[in-house]
C-alpha cells in the first residue's frame, strides 16, 4: 500500500510539474521560472501538510496510520514529484556555463531563501 501511495502522489506531482513547465515555455525571463515555481509550491504544500498533521496531533485527534498515509502520498510522493532539485542544479549550472553568473547566484539565493522562509513561517505555527 505504501508504494501505491508514493506512486500516485508522485505521478500527480510529476504531471503538475510538467504542466507548470508548459505554462512558462514562452517566458522571456532568463531565470528558470518554472523550476522556481514548482519548488516553491512544493515547499508550501510540504510545510502546510506538516503543519496540518502536527496541529491535529496537538489536538490529540490524530490517527497515526492516516498521518503516515498523508506523509507518503503528499510529502514523499506529490512533493517529491513536483519539486525538481536535479533540474534546479542543472539549470543553475547552465546559467553559470553561459556566463550568466549573476542570474545563477540569484537563482540559488532566491530559491533557497524562499524555501527556507516558507518553512520558517509555518514553523512558527507548530512544525
C-alpha positions in Angstrom: 0.0 0.0 0.0 2.8 2.4 0.8 4.4 2.1 -2.6 1.0 2.8 -4.2 0.5 6.0 -2.2 4.0 7.2 -3.2 3.4 6.2 -6.8 0.0 8.0 -7.1 1.3 11.1 -5.3 4.5 11.2 -7.4 2.6 10.8 -10.6 0.3 13.7 -9.8 3.2 15.8 -8.7 5.2 15.0 -11.9 2.2 15.8 -14.2 1.7 19.1 -12.3 5.4 19.9 -12.7 5.1 19.2 -16.5 2.1 21.5 -16.8 3.9 24.3 -14.9 6.8 23.9 -17.3 4.4 24.1 -20.3 2.9 27.3 -18.8 6.3 29.0 -18.7 7.6 27.8 -22.1 7.2 31.2 -23.7 8.6 33.2 -20.7 11.3 35.6 -21.7 12.8 35.7 -18.2 16.4 34.4 -18.0 15.8 32.7 -14.7 14.3 29.2 -14.8 10.9 30.3 -13.5 9.0 27.0 -13.9 11.5 25.2 -11.7 11.4 28.1 -9.2 7.6 28.0 -9.1 7.5 24.2 -8.8 10.0 24.1 -6.0 8.2 26.9 -4.1 4.8 25.4 -4.5 6.2 22.0 -3.3 7.7 23.7 -0.2 4.4 25.5 0.6 2.4 22.3 0.3 5.0 20.3 2.3 5.0 22.9 5.1 1.2 23.2 5.1 0.9 19.4 5.3 3.3 19.1 8.2 1.5 22.0 9.9 -1.9 20.3 9.4 -0.7 16.9 10.7 1.1 18.4 13.7 -1.9 20.6 14.6 -4.1 17.6 14.6 -1.6 15.8 16.8 -1.6 18.7 19.2 -5.4 18.5 19.5 -5.0 14.7 20.2 -7.2 13.9 17.2 -4.6 12.2 15.1 -4.6 8.7 13.7 -1.0 7.6 13.2 -1.9 5.4 10.2 -3.7 8.2 8.5 -0.9 10.7 9.2 1.6 8.1 7.8 -0.5 7.8 4.6 -0.7 11.6 4.2 3.0 11.8 4.6 3.6 9.1 2.0 1.1 10.4 -0.5 1.7 14.2 -0.2 5.2 14.7 1.2 7.1 11.8 -0.3 5.0 11.3 -3.5 3.4 14.5 -4.5 6.0 17.0 -3.3 8.8 14.7 -4.4 7.4 14.5 -7.9 6.7 18.3 -8.0 9.9 19.6 -6.7 12.9 19.5 -9.0 16.2 19.7 -7.3 18.0 18.0 -10.1 16.5 20.4 -12.6 17.4 23.3 -10.3 21.0 22.1 -10.2 21.2 21.6 -14.0 19.6 25.0 -14.9 21.8 26.8 -12.4 24.8 25.1 -13.8 23.8 26.1 -17.3 23.4 29.8 -16.2 27.0 29.7 -15.0 28.2 27.9 -18.1 26.5 30.6 -20.3 28.3 33.3 -18.4 25.2 34.5 -16.6 26.8 34.3 -13.2 24.6 36.9 -11.6 21.4 35.0 -12.7 22.9 31.8 -11.4 23.6 33.3 -8.0 20.2 34.9 -7.9 18.6 31.6 -8.7 20.4 29.9 -5.8 19.7 32.8 -3.4 16.0 33.3 -4.2 15.2 29.6 -4.4 17.0 28.8 -1.2 15.7 31.8 0.7 12.1 31.4 -0.3 12.1 27.7 0.5 13.6 28.3 4.0 11.2 31.3 4.5 8.2 29.1 3.8 9.3 26.6 6.4 10.1 29.4 8.9 6.6 30.9 8.5 4.9 27.5 9.1 7.3 26.5 11.9 6.0 29.4 13.9 2.7 27.6 13.6 4.0 24.3 15.1 6.1 22.3 12.6 
